[in-house]
Amino acid sequence: MEYRRLGADESLPPMTLCAINFGTPPPAQPAESARALRVHVNLPALIGAGLTELWHTDGDIAVGRDGPVHFASGGHYLAGTVEIDEGAAGSLAAAARAAYEAVSRFTARSSHRHLLRMYNYFSNINQGEGDAERYKQFCSGRALGFQAPPDSSWPAATAIGRQDRDPTLQVYWLAANEPGRALENPRQVSAFRYPRQYGPCPPRFSRAMQVAGGMLISGTGSILGHASHHPDDLPAQLDEILRNFASLRQAGGSTALAASGRGTLLKIYLRNPQSAPFVATYLRAHLPPQAQFLILGADICRRELLVEIDAVHLAG
């Protein structure tokens, strides 16, 4: 995986499985780009505008469609995406159920049966009170539609709120023909074991997924145990997130944030866009030079949290 700035007329690199753009839609792509899955997410790029997130694979790539699922597969890996209109589904919960039923059906008959990493984006994530909050409704729908993976471990995942009014639930993922190893953070209660106060159905994801060549880290906030810490204190929340990352790396047997020559990719989801310059300065001071990052304007699943970060930690 990498972040790369591509020219308007530049083709995707060979062996690109999936290309993800944030912010304004990318310009029309050359015809050969149909050999890869393309995803666009309407989260404004506050730092890193113009960068494309590329997923590469190790075999000839085939692009296809199976019902609502669009996918590209090649070698050991598959990238898939499904988008469900909330209005057509009837509600966000129904859209989430439909999306994850489609993912589960597709994955069950795919040669790439092991889900490694999921991304979920939808609007107004904090709207509603109590069990009617939209994030909790999403979690309930996901739980109804998501069949247990074949190795009984949930993939790493991110769920983030777009700051638009688009009623589309976007889900995209990375799968493989071999399982990863799910990891939990000793500093945190596993999300799938959260107490009832966080909704009728706990979130179904692992804190990280260890794979050959690296670690895929879920969206991580300033949470200890199951409780949010440092409300309205952005520097303290960033400190806590990096401590959670360090704990996950230790659980996975790695102590270095980035290996020489490959680095780490981070996506920072930031509630207040005006804080982006401070966050960029903070990260440059705390991360090794190999690390690449994007800062995106977004809403976080808990109202008291100002920032969430997910990461791909790449081995040498």
Buried (B, 14 or more C-beta within 10 A) or exposed (E): BBBBEBEEEEBBEEBBBBBBBBBEEBEEBEEEBEBBBBBBBBBBBBBBEBBBBBBBBEEEBEBEEBEBBBBBBBBBBBBBBBBBEBEEBEBBBBBBBBBBBBBBBBBEEBEBBBBBBBBBBBBBBBBBEEEEBBBBBBBBBBBBBBEEBEEEBBBBBBBBBBBBEBBBBBBBBBBBBEBBEBBBBEBBBBBBEBEEEBBEBBBBBBBBBBBEEBBBBBBBBBBBEBEBBBEEEBEBBBBBBBBBBBBBBEBBEBEEBBBEEBBBBBBBBBBEBEBBEBBBEBBEEEBEEBBBBBBBBBBBBBBBBBBBBBBBBBBE
